[in-house]
């Protein structure tokens, strides 16, 4: 376990959800992110790797704990609980197996603030924090109008920053995170600040789309103001993003529950899509990673060969191999791990996915094709090579940079 140095001033880590490095590269090159361009010039920039599956909850909790999923236990937004014998969301604190960096600093007497876009992450990120001594703030912009001192350490954030409650499916949800974070940093002065946005824009728009560039232009304003406050700043992402459709804009989907129903009998296999969460309008629960529970008498070798011959399937692994390669908790994945190719997704059965709300050609994440994420520090600092640098190194190097 790493020794995190107490920062002299403040360290801020921003997780720009779904920000494949190409979003930043294009926005910077076309003049949409002048502040980040300046930060990179005066600081340090790398491409790092996120954890697999490249989904929101596993990666945010890796950043929050400084550990891979094998240690903190959160390996998806959704999983099959063998104890409960049912499929459930993995957003309860009881599923977290490691303390957060925030709780460690809080117990050391420091002030910490954590702001996330989605409520699904708020309780996990706030694990180990108490809100009765004015040393911790933790809330989601999704429920900013309902925050209170007992549960969040701050009352009604919408009044605090004088902004209306943003729509869950909007760019404003992310901007609210950064706007609130800026004001809290300026006035409340936490030692540790974590800001995590949402990938609504990235699911809808490619890096060269005007809407995406405009979004990053707005985000850049807040990044610049946070940097100007003298905070040691690290900017990273939880995962990348890729198009998952054909040339006509039709989603590329491999429905693997339908395949298993044919191969091993109807409903004898259980397919879990860890991307599943309450917010499905922009991705239809379609990602590039799945885990499958199979009957004990199934010939795994034969099944793996069949799967590898399916167009759109990139990797198929037994659970033991996946645990070693991706540092996953063995008791929370099935018998097989399946990862789709770069421009394909994995579905259960056709009847399980409503695609009517996909107003733009499908973009998603979850596989190894979305493993690359930015890692930008606003100070000159020595970092490992990109293949060894992880997004969950963010707070470690933020504290290191602050103490240089």
C-alpha positions as CSV (number, residue, x, y, z in Angstrom):
1,X,0.0,0.0,0.0
2,X,1.4,3.4,-1.0
3,X,2.2,6.1,1.5
4,X,0.3,9.2,0.4
5,X,2.1,12.3,1.5
6,X,0.0,15.1,3.1
7,X,-0.2,17.9,0.5
8,X,1.1,21.3,1.6
9,X,-1.8,23.1,-0.1
10,X,-4.5,21.4,-2.1
11,X,-4.6,18.6,-4.6
12,X,-7.5,18.3,-7.1
13,X,-8.1,15.3,-9.3
14,X,-10.6,15.6,-12.1
15,X,-12.0,12.5,-13.8
16,X,-13.5,13.5,-17.1
17,X,-15.8,10.6,-17.8
18,X,-15.5,9.0,-21.2
19,X,-12.7,11.3,-22.3
20,X,-10.7,9.3,-24.8
21,X,-7.4,11.2,-25.3
22,X,-8.6,12.1,-28.8
23,X,-11.3,14.4,-27.4
24,X,-8.6,16.5,-25.7
25,X,-6.2,16.4,-28.6
26,X,-8.7,17.6,-31.1
27,X,-10.2,20.3,-28.8
28,X,-6.7,21.6,-28.0
29,X,-5.5,21.5,-31.6
30,X,-8.5,23.5,-32.7
31,X,-8.3,26.1,-30.0
32,X,-11.2,24.9,-27.8
33,X,-9.0,24.2,-24.7
34,X,-6.5,27.0,-24.3
35,X,-6.2,26.6,-20.6
36,X,-5.4,22.9,-20.8
37,X,-3.0,23.6,-23.6
38,X,-1.1,25.9,-21.2
39,X,-1.2,23.4,-18.4
40,X,0.3,20.7,-20.6
41,X,3.0,23.1,-21.8
42,X,4.0,23.9,-18.3
43,X,3.3,20.5,-16.8
44,X,3.4,16.8,-17.7
45,X,1.1,14.8,-20.0
46,X,0.9,11.1,-20.7
47,X,-1.6,8.5,-22.0
48,X,-2.3,6.1,-19.1
49,X,-4.4,3.0,-18.8
50,X,-7.7,2.5,-17.0
51,X,-8.9,-0.7,-15.4
52,X,-10.9,-3.4,-17.2
53,X,-13.8,-3.5,-17.5
54,X,-13.6,0.1,-18.7
55,X,-16.7,1.2,-17.0
56,X,-17.5,4.1,-14.7
57,X,-17.8,2.5,-11.2
58,X,-14.8,0.2,-11.4
59,X,-12.5,3.0,-12.5
60,X,-13.9,5.7,-10.2
61,X,-13.4,3.4,-7.3
62,X,-9.9,2.5,-8.5
63,X,-9.0,6.2,-8.6
64,X,-10.7,6.7,-5.2
65,X,-8.8,3.9,-3.6
66,X,-5.6,3.8,-5.6
67,X,-6.2,0.1,-6.2
68,X,-7.3,-2.3,-8.9
69,X,-10.7,-4.1,-8.7
70,X,-9.1,-7.2,-7.2
71,X,-8.5,-5.1,-4.1
72,X,-11.5,-2.8,-3.8
73,X,-14.0,-5.3,-5.2
74,X,-16.0,-3.1,-7.5
75,X,-15.8,-4.8,-10.9
76,X,-18.9,-3.3,-12.6
77,X,-21.9,-1.1,-12.3
78,X,-24.0,-4.3,-12.0
79,X,-23.2,-8.0,-11.1
80,X,-24.6,-11.3,-10.0
81,X,-24.5,-11.7,-6.3
82,X,-24.0,-15.4,-5.5
83,X,-25.0,-14.8,-1.8
84,X,-28.3,-13.1,-2.8
85,X,-28.6,-15.3,-5.9
86,X,-29.8,-12.4,-7.9
87,X,-28.5,-9.7,-10.3
88,X,-28.1,-6.3,-8.6
89,X,-26.4,-2.9,-8.8
90,X,-23.0,-2.8,-7.2
91,X,-23.4,0.7,-5.7
92,X,-23.8,-0.2,-2.1
93,X,-20.9,0.5,0.3
94,X,-21.1,-3.1,1.6
95,X,-19.5,-4.2,-1.7
96,X,-16.4,-2.0,-1.2
97,X,-13.5,-4.0,0.1
98,X,-10.8,-1.2,0.5
99,X,-10.8,2.2,2.1
100,X,-10.9,5.3,-0.1
101,X,-8.0,7.8,-0.1
102,X,-10.6,10.3,0.9
103,X,-11.5,8.4,4.1
104,X,-7.7,8.0,4.9
105,X,-7.1,11.8,4.7
106,X,-10.3,12.5,6.6
107,X,-9.3,10.2,9.4
108,X,-6.0,12.1,9.5
109,X,-7.9,15.3,10.3
110,X,-7.9,16.8,6.8
111,X,-10.8,18.4,4.9
112,X,-12.0,16.5,1.8
113,X,-14.6,17.2,-0.8
114,X,-16.0,14.7,-3.4
115,X,-18.4,15.7,-6.2
116,X,-19.7,13.3,-8.7
117,X,-22.2,13.7,-11.5
118,X,-24.3,10.6,-10.8
119,X,-25.9,9.5,-7.6
120,X,-25.0,5.9,-8.3
121,X,-21.4,6.7,-7.3
122,X,-22.0,9.1,-4.4
123,X,-22.3,6.5,-1.6
124,X,-19.3,4.5,-2.7
125,X,-17.1,7.6,-3.0
126,X,-18.3,8.8,0.4
127,X,-17.6,5.6,2.3
128,X,-15.8,6.2,5.6
129,X,-16.7,9.9,5.7
130,X,-18.7,11.6,8.4
131,X,-20.5,14.9,7.9
132,X,-21.0,16.2,11.4
133,X,-17.7,18.1,11.9
134,X,-17.4,20.3,8.8
135,X,-14.5,18.3,7.4
136,X,-16.2,16.4,4.6
137,X,-18.4,17.2,1.6
138,X,-19.8,14.5,-0.8
139,X,-22.7,14.9,-3.2
140,X,-23.9,14.3,-6.7
141,X,-24.9,17.1,-9.1
142,X,-27.8,14.8,-10.0
143,X,-29.4,15.4,-6.6
144,X,-27.7,18.8,-5.9
145,X,-31.1,20.4,-5.0
146,X,-31.6,17.9,-2.2
147,X,-28.3,17.9,-0.4
148,X,-28.2,18.4,3.3
149,X,-25.7,18.7,6.1
150,X,-26.3,15.2,7.6
151,X,-25.8,13.2,4.4
152,X,-23.7,15.5,2.3
153,X,-21.9,18.0,4.5
154,X,-23.5,20.8,2.6
155,X,-27.0,22.2,2.2
156,X,-28.8,22.6,-1.1
157,X,-25.9,23.1,-3.5
158,X,-28.2,24.6,-6.2
159,X,-28.6,27.6,-3.8
160,X,-24.9,27.6,-2.9
161,X,-23.8,28.1,-6.4
162,X,-27.0,29.8,-7.6
163,X,-27.7,27.4,-10.4
164,X,-30.8,25.3,-11.3
165,X,-30.8,21.6,-10.9
166,X,-29.3,20.2,-14.1
167,X,-31.0,17.5,-16.2
168,X,-29.4,14.1,-15.7
169,X,-29.1,13.6,-19.5
170,X,-27.2,16.8,-20.3
171,X,-23.8,18.4,-20.6
172,X,-24.9,20.7,-17.7
173,X,-24.6,17.8,-15.2
174,X,-20.9,17.7,-15.8
175,X,-20.4,21.5,-15.8
176,X,-22.3,21.7,-12.5
177,X,-19.7,19.3,-10.9
178,X,-16.8,21.6,-11.9
179,X,-18.6,24.8,-11.1
180,X,-19.5,23.6,-7.6
181,X,-16.0,22.2,-7.2
182,X,-14.4,25.6,-8.1
183,X,-16.5,27.4,-5.5
184,X,-15.9,24.9,-2.8
185,X,-12.2,24.9,-3.5
186,X,-12.1,28.7,-3.4
187,X,-14.2,29.2,-0.2
188,X,-14.1,25.9,1.8
189,X,-10.5,25.1,0.9
190,X,-10.4,21.2,1.2
191,X,-7.0,19.5,1.3
192,X,-8.3,16.9,-1.2
193,X,-10.8,17.5,-3.9
194,X,-12.2,14.9,-6.4
195,X,-14.5,15.9,-9.3
196,X,-16.0,13.2,-11.5
197,X,-18.2,14.1,-14.5
198,X,-20.5,12.1,-16.7
199,X,-20.1,10.8,-20.3
200,X,-23.4,11.8,-21.8
201,X,-21.7,13.9,-24.4
202,X,-19.1,11.3,-25.3
203,X,-21.8,8.6,-25.8
204,X,-23.5,10.9,-28.3
205,X,-20.7,12.7,-30.1
206,X,-17.4,11.9,-31.6
207,X,-14.3,13.9,-30.8
208,X,-14.5,16.0,-34.0
209,X,-18.2,16.8,-33.6
210,X,-18.9,20.5,-32.9
211,X,-21.1,19.6,-29.8
212,X,-18.2,17.7,-28.2
213,X,-15.7,20.5,-28.9
214,X,-18.1,23.1,-27.4
215,X,-18.5,20.9,-24.3
216,X,-14.8,20.8,-23.8
217,X,-14.6,24.5,-24.4
218,X,-16.9,25.0,-21.5
219,X,-15.1,22.5,-19.3
220,X,-11.7,24.2,-20.1
221,X,-12.9,27.4,-18.5
222,X,-13.3,25.7,-15.1
223,X,-10.1,23.7,-15.5
224,X,-8.3,27.0,-16.0
225,X,-9.9,28.7,-13.0
226,X,-9.1,25.7,-10.7
227,X,-5.5,25.8,-12.0
228,X,-5.3,29.5,-11.3
229,X,-6.2,28.9,-7.6
230,X,-2.8,27.2,-7.2
231,X,-4.2,23.7,-6.7
232,X,-1.9,20.8,-7.7
233,X,-4.1,19.4,-10.5
234,X,-4.3,15.9,-12.1
235,X,-6.7,15.3,-14.9
236,X,-7.6,11.8,-16.1
237,X,-10.6,9.8,-17.2
238,X,-12.4,6.6,-16.2
239,X,-12.4,5.1,-19.7
240,X,-12.2,5.9,-23.4
241,X,-15.0,5.8,-25.9
242,X,-15.5,4.3,-29.4
243,X,-18.1,4.2,-32.1
244,X,-20.0,0.9,-32.0
245,X,-21.9,1.1,-35.3
246,X,-21.6,0.3,-39.0
247,X,-21.3,2.8,-41.8
248,X,-25.0,3.3,-41.9
249,X,-25.2,4.1,-38.2
250,X,-26.7,0.8,-37.2
251,X,-25.4,-0.6,-33.9
252,X,-23.0,-3.5,-34.1
253,X,-24.3,-5.9,-31.4
254,X,-23.5,-9.6,-30.6
255,X,-26.4,-11.0,-28.6
256,X,-24.7,-13.6,-26.6
257,X,-27.6,-14.8,-24.4
258,X,-29.3,-15.9,-27.6
259,X,-26.2,-17.8,-28.6
260,X,-25.9,-19.5,-25.3
261,X,-29.6,-20.4,-25.3
262,X,-29.0,-22.2,-28.5
263,X,-25.7,-23.9,-27.4
264,X,-26.5,-25.0,-23.8
265,X,-30.3,-24.7,-23.5
266,X,-32.6,-21.8,-22.9
267,X,-31.8,-19.9,-19.7
268,X,-29.1,-22.4,-18.7
269,X,-26.4,-19.7,-19.0
270,X,-26.5,-16.3,-17.2
271,X,-25.1,-13.4,-19.1
272,X,-24.2,-10.3,-17.1
273,X,-23.5,-6.9,-18.7
274,X,-21.7,-4.8,-16.1
275,X,-22.4,-1.6,-17.9
276,X,-26.0,-1.9,-16.8
277,X,-27.2,0.9,-14.6
278,X,-30.3,3.2,-14.2
279,X,-29.0,5.5,-16.9
280,X,-29.5,3.6,-20.1
281,X,-31.0,6.1,-22.6
282,X,-27.6,7.0,-24.1
283,X,-26.2,3.5,-24.4
284,X,-29.0,1.0,-24.1
285,X,-27.0,-1.2,-21.7
286,X,-24.7,-2.0,-24.6
287,X,-21.0,-2.1,-23.8
288,X,-17.9,-4.1,-24.8
289,X,-17.6,-6.4,-21.8
290,X,-19.6,-9.3,-20.5
291,X,-19.3,-12.1,-18.0
292,X,-21.1,-15.5,-18.3
293,X,-22.1,-18.1,-15.7
294,X,-22.4,-21.5,-17.2
295,X,-23.7,-24.9,-16.1
296,X,-21.0,-27.2,-14.6
297,X,-21.2,-29.8,-17.3
298,X,-20.5,-27.4,-20.2
299,X,-17.4,-28.0,-22.3
300,X,-15.7,-24.6,-21.8
301,X,-13.0,-25.3,-24.4
302,X,-15.7,-26.0,-27.0
303,X,-17.7,-22.9,-26.0
304,X,-14.6,-20.7,-26.2
305,X,-13.8,-21.9,-29.8
306,X,-17.4,-21.2,-30.9
307,X,-17.3,-17.7,-29.4
308,X,-14.0,-16.8,-31.0
309,X,-15.5,-17.6,-34.4
310,X,-18.3,-15.0,-33.9
311,X,-17.8,-11.7,-35.7
312,X,-17.5,-8.9,-33.2
313,X,-16.0,-11.0,-30.4
314,X,-12.4,-9.9,-29.6
315,X,-11.4,-11.9,-26.5
316,X,-12.7,-14.8,-24.6
317,X,-11.1,-15.9,-21.4
318,X,-11.7,-18.3,-18.5
319,X,-12.2,-16.5,-15.2
320,X,-8.9,-17.5,-13.8
321,X,-7.1,-16.0,-16.7
322,X,-9.1,-12.8,-16.6
323,X,-8.5,-12.4,-12.8
324,X,-4.7,-12.5,-13.5
325,X,-4.7,-10.3,-16.6
326,X,-7.1,-7.6,-15.5
327,X,-6.8,-7.9,-11.7
328,X,-10.5,-8.7,-11.1
329,X,-12.2,-10.2,-7.9
330,X,-12.7,-13.9,-8.8
331,X,-15.9,-14.2,-6.7
332,X,-17.6,-11.5,-8.6
333,X,-17.2,-12.6,-12.2
334,X,-18.6,-15.7,-14.0
335,X,-16.9,-18.6,-15.7
336,X,-16.1,-16.7,-18.8
337,X,-15.1,-13.1,-19.7
338,X,-16.1,-11.8,-23.2
339,X,-14.8,-8.6,-24.7
340,X,-16.0,-7.3,-28.1
341,X,-13.9,-5.9,-30.9
342,X,-13.3,-2.1,-31.0
343,X,-16.4,-1.2,-32.9
344,X,-18.8,-3.8,-31.6
345,X,-20.9,-4.2,-28.4
346,X,-22.2,-7.2,-26.5
347,X,-25.9,-7.6,-25.7
348,X,-28.0,-10.2,-24.0
349,X,-31.1,-11.1,-26.0
350,X,-32.6,-8.8,-28.6
351,X,-35.7,-8.5,-26.4
352,X,-33.6,-7.2,-23.5
353,X,-32.5,-3.9,-25.2
354,X,-34.6,-1.0,-26.1
355,X,-32.7,1.0,-28.8
356,X,-35.5,3.4,-29.5
357,X,-33.8,6.1,-27.4
358,X,-30.5,6.0,-29.2
359,X,-30.9,9.2,-31.1
360,X,-27.3,9.2,-32.4
361,X,-25.2,6.3,-33.7
362,X,-24.1,4.1,-30.8
363,X,-20.9,5.0,-29.0
364,X,-19.8,3.0,-25.9
365,X,-17.0,1.4,-23.9
366,X,-16.1,-1.4,-21.6
367,X,-13.4,-3.3,-23.5
368,X,-9.6,-3.1,-24.0
369,X,-10.2,-0.8,-26.9
370,X,-11.2,1.9,-24.4
371,X,-8.3,1.4,-22.1
372,X,-6.3,4.5,-23.0
373,X,-7.1,7.7,-21.0
374,X,-5.3,11.0,-20.4
375,X,-3.1,11.7,-17.4
376,X,-2.2,15.3,-17.2
377,X,-0.4,17.0,-14.2
378,X,-0.1,20.8,-14.0
379,X,3.5,20.5,-12.8
380,X,6.7,19.0,-14.2
381,X,6.9,15.5,-12.7
382,X,8.5,12.2,-13.6
383,X,5.9,9.6,-14.5
384,X,6.1,5.9,-15.5
385,X,5.7,4.9,-19.1
386,X,2.2,4.9,-20.5
387,X,1.9,1.1,-20.3
388,X,2.7,1.1,-16.5
389,X,0.9,4.4,-15.6
390,X,-2.7,3.8,-14.4
391,X,-5.5,6.3,-13.9
392,X,-5.7,5.2,-10.3
393,X,-2.2,6.6,-9.8
394,X,-3.8,10.1,-9.9
395,X,-3.9,11.0,-6.2
396,X,-0.4,9.4,-5.5
397,X,1.2,11.6,-8.2
398,X,-0.9,14.6,-7.2
399,X,0.4,14.4,-3.7
400,X,4.0,13.7,-4.9
401,X,3.8,16.8,-7.2
402,X,2.5,19.0,-4.4
403,X,5.4,18.0,-2.2
404,X,8.1,18.6,-4.8
